[in-house]
Amino acid sequence: MKKADAIDHFGSKAALAAALGITVQAIAQWGEDVPARRSLELEKVTGGALRAEPPLREPGMRATTAA
């Protein structure tokens, strides 16, 4: 999930922070993407209006190269 999409949904960084119970400063540290844990929280609090993206591979799995 992109941080910009989450901000757009809530209307401001302050409203997004309030929905998650965190500070605006914490959101400023995210970068372009919402961290996985927070994206799951946002999916829940928005009733699915914002969707957490599934990981590209399961944790602990190694990337493989095509032969």
N, CA, C and O atoms as a Tinker XYZ file with bonds, in Angstrom:
   268  protein
     1  N      0.845000   -1.163000    0.000000    73     2
     2  CA     0.000000    0.000000    0.000000    64     1     3
     3  C      0.898000    1.234000    0.000000    63     2     4     5
     4  O      1.885000    1.299000    0.733000    81     3
     5  N      0.552000    2.178000   -0.805000    73     3     6
     6  CA     1.314000    3.420000   -0.902000    64     5     7
     7  C      0.865000    4.391000    0.184000    63     6     8     9
     8  O     -0.323000    4.506000    0.485000    81     7
     9  N      1.838000    5.086000    0.766000    73     7    10
    10  CA     1.546000    6.055000    1.819000    64     9    11
    11  C      0.605000    7.134000    1.289000    63    10    12    13
    12  O     -0.313000    7.555000    1.993000    81    11
    13  N      0.824000    7.582000    0.062000    73    11    14
    14  CA    -0.014000    8.637000   -0.519000    64    13    15
    15  C     -1.474000    8.202000   -0.605000    63    14    16    17
    16  O     -2.370000    9.019000   -0.391000    81    15
    17  N     -1.728000    6.932000   -0.914000    73    15    18
    18  CA    -3.105000    6.431000   -0.992000    64    17    19
    19  C     -3.772000    6.458000    0.383000    63    18    20    21
    20  O     -4.950000    6.796000    0.503000    81    19
    21  N     -3.017000    6.101000    1.410000    73    19    22
    22  CA    -3.566000    6.109000    2.770000    64    21    23
    23  C     -3.872000    7.539000    3.214000    63    22    24    25
    24  O     -4.914000    7.796000    3.817000    81    23
    25  N     -2.965000    8.465000    2.916000    73    23    26
    26  CA    -3.201000    9.867000    3.271000    64    25    27
    27  C     -4.415000   10.399000    2.528000    63    26    28    29
    28  O     -5.251000   11.083000    3.117000    81    27
    29  N     -4.520000   10.091000    1.239000    73    27    30
    30  CA    -5.682000   10.530000    0.457000    64    29    31
    31  C     -6.978000    9.991000    1.042000    63    30    32    33
    32  O     -7.973000   10.712000    1.111000    81    31
    33  N     -6.975000    8.743000    1.461000    73    31    34
    34  CA    -8.188000    8.130000    2.019000    64    33    35
    35  C     -8.656000    8.873000    3.267000    63    34    36    37
    36  O     -9.849000    9.131000    3.429000    81    35
    37  N     -7.720000    9.216000    4.145000    73    35    38
    38  CA    -8.080000    9.870000    5.402000    64    37    39
    39  C     -8.149000   11.388000    5.293000    63    38    40    41
    40  O     -8.704000   12.044000    6.175000    81    39
    41  N     -7.598000   11.954000    4.229000    73    39    42
    42  CA    -7.684000   13.389000    4.009000    64    41    43
    43  C     -6.504000   14.189000    4.512000    63    42    44    45
    44  O     -6.296000   15.322000    4.080000    81    43
    45  N     -5.722000   13.616000    5.424000    73    43    46
    46  CA    -4.532000   14.313000    5.918000    64    45    47
    47  C     -3.643000   13.327000    6.665000    63    46    48    49
    48  O     -4.080000   12.250000    7.070000    81    47
    49  N     -2.393000   13.721000    6.836000    73    47    50
    50  CA    -1.473000   12.896000    7.625000    64    49    51
    51  C     -1.941000   12.811000    9.076000    63    50    52    53
    52  O     -1.813000   11.771000    9.721000    81    51
    53  N     -2.486000   13.923000    9.580000    73    51    54
    54  CA    -2.949000   13.951000   10.967000    64    53    55
    55  C     -4.107000   12.963000   11.178000    63    54    56    57
    56  O     -4.148000   12.269000   12.193000    81    55
    57  N     -5.030000   12.900000   10.238000    73    55    58
    58  CA    -6.163000   11.978000   10.361000    64    57    59
    59  C     -5.700000   10.528000   10.234000    63    58    60    61
    60  O     -6.204000    9.652000   10.937000    81    59
    61  N     -4.753000   10.275000    9.349000    73    59    62
    62  CA    -4.186000    8.931000    9.208000    64    61    63
    63  C     -3.498000    8.523000   10.501000    63    62    64    65
    64  O     -3.691000    7.408000   10.985000    81    63
    65  N     -2.701000    9.418000   11.060000    73    63    66
    66  CA    -2.013000    9.129000   12.315000    64    65    67
    67  C     -3.008000    8.843000   13.430000    63    66    68    69
    68  O     -2.809000    7.916000   14.215000    81    67
    69  N     -4.062000    9.619000   13.505000    73    67    70
    70  CA    -5.077000    9.415000   14.537000    64    69    71
    71  C     -5.758000    8.056000   14.394000    63    70    72    73
    72  O     -6.037000    7.387000   15.389000    81    71
    73  N     -6.022000    7.656000   13.162000    73    71    74
    74  CA    -6.677000    6.359000   12.920000    64    73    75
    75  C     -5.812000    5.200000   13.397000    63    74    76    77
    76  O     -6.331000    4.159000   13.802000    81    75
    77  N     -4.496000    5.377000   13.351000    73    75    78
    78  CA    -3.574000    4.324000   13.767000    64    77    79
    79  C     -3.073000    4.497000   15.195000    63    78    80    81
    80  O     -2.412000    3.609000   15.735000    81    79
    81  N     -3.386000    5.638000   15.809000    73    79    82
    82  CA    -2.914000    5.901000   17.154000    64    81    83
    83  C     -1.415000    6.155000   17.215000    63    82    84    85
    84  O     -0.753000    5.795000   18.189000    81    83
    85  N     -0.882000    6.783000   16.163000    73    83    86
    86  CA     0.548000    7.095000   16.100000    64    85    87
    87  C      0.706000    8.581000   15.798000    63    86    88    89
    88  O     -0.281000    9.296000   15.627000    81    87
    89  N      1.950000    9.038000   15.734000    73    87    90
    90  CA     2.211000   10.451000   15.460000    64    89    91
    91  C      2.427000   10.697000   13.968000    63    90    92    93
    92  O      2.745000    9.785000   13.205000    81    91
    93  N      2.247000   11.937000   13.585000    73    91    94
    94  CA     2.534000   12.343000   12.201000    64    93    95
    95  C      4.017000   12.118000   11.908000    63    94    96    97
    96  O      4.382000   11.777000   10.783000    81    95
    97  N      4.868000   12.307000   12.909000    73    95    98
    98  CA     6.296000   12.095000   12.735000    64    97    99
    99  C      6.607000   10.641000   12.396000    63    98   100   101
   100  O      7.527000   10.366000   11.626000    81    99
   101  N      5.848000    9.714000   12.965000    73    99   102
   102  CA     6.048000    8.295000   12.642000    64   101   103
   103  C      5.719000    8.043000   11.170000    63   102   104   105
   104  O      6.430000    7.302000   10.492000    81   103
   105  N      4.665000    8.646000   10.686000    73   103   106
   106  CA     4.290000    8.496000    9.273000    64   105   107
   107  C      5.373000    9.071000    8.368000    63   106   108   109
   108  O      5.647000    8.524000    7.300000    81   107
   109  N      5.982000   10.157000    8.785000    73   107   110
   110  CA     7.033000   10.793000    7.985000    64   109   111
   111  C      8.238000    9.872000    7.799000    63   110   112   113
   112  O      9.010000   10.052000    6.857000    81   111
   113  N      8.404000    8.903000    8.672000    73   111   114
   114  CA     9.540000    7.981000    8.588000    64   113   115
   115  C      9.280000    6.794000    7.661000    63   114   116   117
   116  O     10.201000    6.023000    7.393000    81   115
   117  N      8.072000    6.629000    7.171000    73   115   118
   118  CA     7.721000    5.447000    6.383000    64   117   119
   119  C      8.406000    5.342000    5.035000    63   118   120   121
   120  O      8.742000    4.230000    4.625000    81   119
   121  N      8.625000    6.402000    4.345000    73   119   122
   122  CA     9.053000    6.297000    2.959000    64   121   123
   123  C      7.824000    6.238000    2.071000    63   122   124   125
   124  O      6.762000    6.722000    2.462000    81   123
   125  N      7.941000    5.662000    0.898000    73   123   126
   126  CA     6.838000    5.642000   -0.076000    64   125   127
   127  C      5.747000    4.635000    0.282000    63   126   128   129
   128  O      4.568000    4.876000    0.020000    81   127
   129  N      6.132000    3.519000    0.875000    73   127   130
   130  CA     5.178000    2.452000    1.187000    64   129   131
   131  C      4.844000    2.407000    2.667000    63   130   132   133
   132  O      5.687000    2.691000    3.518000    81   131
   133  N      3.603000    2.047000    2.963000    73   131   134
   134  CA     3.166000    1.836000    4.342000    64   133   135
   135  C      3.798000    0.526000    4.818000    63   134   136   137
   136  O      3.750000   -0.470000    4.097000    81   135
   137  N      4.387000    0.506000    6.013000    73   135   138
   138  CA     4.941000   -0.748000    6.527000    64   137   139
   139  C      3.863000   -1.840000    6.599000    63   138   140   141
   140  O      2.683000   -1.552000    6.800000    81   139
   141  N      4.287000   -3.084000    6.434000    73   139   142
   142  CA     3.352000   -4.217000    6.345000    64   141   143
   143  C      2.383000   -4.262000    7.523000    63   142   144   145
   144  O      1.178000   -4.421000    7.325000    81   143
   145  N      2.888000   -4.124000    8.731000    73   143   146
   146  CA     2.012000   -4.194000    9.906000    64   145   147
   147  C      0.964000   -3.089000    9.889000    63   146   148   149
   148  O     -0.205000   -3.327000   10.194000    81   147
   149  N      1.384000   -1.891000    9.535000    73   147   150
   150  CA     0.445000   -0.762000    9.493000    64   149   151
   151  C     -0.554000   -0.920000    8.356000    63   150   152   153
   152  O     -1.709000   -0.521000    8.497000    81   151
   153  N     -0.136000   -1.492000    7.236000    73   151   154
   154  CA    -1.078000   -1.684000    6.131000    64   153   155
   155  C     -2.165000   -2.678000    6.516000    63   154   156   157
   156  O     -3.315000   -2.531000    6.103000    81   155
   157  N     -1.811000   -3.683000    7.301000    73   155   158
   158  CA    -2.828000   -4.624000    7.794000    64   157   159
   159  C     -3.799000   -3.926000    8.741000    63   158   160   161
   160  O     -5.003000   -4.176000    8.694000    81   159
   161  N     -3.278000   -3.055000    9.598000    73   159   162
   162  CA    -4.139000   -2.282000   10.489000    64   161   163
   163  C     -5.077000   -1.384000    9.691000    63   162   164   165
   164  O     -6.260000   -1.272000   10.012000    81   163
   165  N     -4.544000   -0.744000    8.649000    73   163   166
   166  CA    -5.370000    0.144000    7.836000    64   165   167
   167  C     -6.456000   -0.614000    7.089000    63   166   168   169
   168  O     -7.574000   -0.119000    6.944000    81   167
   169  N     -6.132000   -1.812000    6.616000    73   167   170
   170  CA    -7.161000   -2.620000    5.956000    64   169   171
   171  C     -8.307000   -2.898000    6.932000    63   170   172   173
   172  O     -9.479000   -2.845000    6.559000    81   171
   173  N     -7.955000   -3.190000    8.171000    73   171   174
   174  CA    -8.973000   -3.495000    9.179000    64   173   175
   175  C     -9.803000   -2.260000    9.536000    63   174   176   177
   176  O    -11.032000   -2.324000    9.557000    81   175
   177  N     -9.132000   -1.132000    9.817000    73   175   178
   178  CA    -9.882000    0.052000   10.254000    64   177   179
   179  C    -10.694000    0.691000    9.133000    63   178   180   181
   180  O    -11.647000    1.422000    9.402000    81   179
   181  N    -10.329000    0.424000    7.880000    73   179   182
   182  CA   -11.103000    0.979000    6.759000    64   181   183
   183  C    -12.127000   -0.009000    6.219000    63   182   184   185
   184  O    -12.807000    0.278000    5.234000    81   183
   185  N    -12.241000   -1.167000    6.853000    73   183   186
   186  CA   -13.199000   -2.159000    6.376000    64   185   187
   187  C    -12.863000   -2.674000    4.988000    63   186   188   189
   188  O    -13.752000   -3.091000    4.246000    81   187
   189  N    -11.595000   -2.646000    4.635000    73   187   190
   190  CA   -11.164000   -3.162000    3.336000    64   189   191
   191  C    -11.110000   -2.122000    2.236000    63   190   192   193
   192  O    -10.757000   -2.443000    1.101000    81   191
   193  N    -11.457000   -0.871000    2.550000    73   191   194
   194  CA   -11.368000    0.178000    1.528000    64   193   195
   195  C     -9.914000    0.350000    1.080000    63   194   196   197
   196  O     -9.643000    0.590000   -0.097000    81   195
   197  N     -8.984000    0.224000    2.029000    73   195   198
   198  CA    -7.557000    0.161000    1.710000    64   197   199
   199  C     -7.142000   -1.288000    1.897000    63   198   200   201
   200  O     -7.513000   -1.917000    2.889000    81   199
   201  N     -6.382000   -1.821000    0.963000    73   199   202
   202  CA    -6.010000   -3.237000    1.009000    64   201   203
   203  C     -4.512000   -3.404000    1.209000    63   202   204   205
   204  O     -3.703000   -2.770000    0.531000    81   203
   205  N     -4.159000   -4.272000    2.154000    73   203   206
   206  CA    -2.754000   -4.627000    2.351000    64   205   207
   207  C     -2.322000   -5.499000    1.185000    63   206   208   209
   208  O     -3.060000   -6.385000    0.752000    81   207
   209  N     -1.136000   -5.245000    0.685000    73   207   210
   210  CA    -0.625000   -6.042000   -0.428000    64   209   211
   211  C      0.029000   -7.303000    0.110000    63   210   212   213
   212  O      0.781000   -7.238000    1.082000    81   211
   213  N     -0.244000   -8.446000   -0.500000    73   211   214
   214  CA     0.398000   -9.682000   -0.039000    64   213   215
   215  C      1.896000   -9.642000   -0.326000    63   214   216   217
   216  O      2.324000   -9.020000   -1.298000    81   215
   217  N      2.690000  -10.297000    0.510000    73   215   218
   218  CA     4.133000  -10.327000    0.244000    64   217   219
   219  C      4.420000  -11.072000   -1.054000    63   218   220   221
   220  O      3.641000  -11.928000   -1.472000    81   219
   221  N      5.536000  -10.744000   -1.684000    73   219   222
   222  CA     5.908000  -11.407000   -2.928000    64   221   223
   223  C      6.311000  -12.855000   -2.685000    63   222   224   225
   224  O      6.177000  -13.700000   -3.569000    81   223
   225  N      6.804000  -13.137000   -1.483000    73   223   226
   226  CA     7.113000  -14.520000   -1.123000    64   225   227
   227  C      6.978000  -14.650000    0.386000    63   226   228   229
   228  O      7.011000  -13.657000    1.112000    81   227
   229  N      6.827000  -15.865000    0.842000    73   227   230
   230  CA     6.663000  -16.114000    2.256000    64   229   231
   231  C      7.949000  -15.798000    3.015000    63   230   232   233
   232  O      9.044000  -16.010000    2.494000    81   231
   233  N      7.825000  -15.295000    4.236000    73   231   234
   234  CA     9.028000  -15.049000    5.029000    64   233   235
   235  C      9.843000  -16.318000    5.185000    63   234   236   237
   236  O      9.287000  -17.401000    5.366000    81   235
   237  N     11.152000  -16.187000    5.117000    73   235   238
   238  CA    12.032000  -17.333000    5.263000    64   237   239
   239  C     12.335000  -18.055000    3.960000    63   238   240   241
   240  O     13.256000  -18.871000    3.915000    81   239
   241  N     11.587000  -17.779000    2.899000    73   239   242
   242  CA    11.870000  -18.413000    1.611000    64   241   243
   243  C     12.966000  -17.640000    0.900000    63   242   244   245
   244  O     13.010000  -16.411000    0.956000    81   243
   245  N     13.834000  -18.356000    0.243000    73   243   246
   246  CA    14.889000  -17.702000   -0.520000    64   245   247
   247  C     14.446000  -17.461000   -1.934000    63   246   248   249
   248  O     13.688000  -18.240000   -2.513000    81   247
   249  N     14.934000  -16.363000   -2.485000    73   247   250
   250  CA    14.670000  -16.086000   -3.899000    64   249   251
   251  C     15.427000  -17.090000   -4.755000    63   250   252   253
   252  O     16.551000  -17.476000   -4.431000    81   251
   253  N     14.810000  -17.505000   -5.834000    73   251   254
   254  CA    15.477000  -18.443000   -6.736000    64   253   255
   255  C     15.683000  -17.759000   -8.075000    63   254   256   257
   256  O     14.992000  -16.797000   -8.409000    81   255
   257  N     16.620000  -18.254000   -8.819000    73   255   258
   258  CA    16.872000  -17.718000  -10.158000    64   257   259
   259  C     16.464000  -18.770000  -11.186000    63   258   260   261
   260  O     16.608000  -19.972000  -10.962000    81   259
   261  N     15.963000  -18.298000  -12.294000    73   259   262
   262  CA    15.568000  -19.211000  -13.359000    64   261   263
   263  C     16.812000  -19.769000  -14.044000    63   262   264   265
   264  O     17.794000  -19.057000  -14.253000    81   263
   265  N     16.754000  -21.025000  -14.380000    73   263   266
   266  CA    17.910000  -21.675000  -15.033000    64   265   267
   267  C     17.835000  -21.502000  -16.522000    63   266   268
   268  O     18.712000  -21.976000  -17.244000    81   267
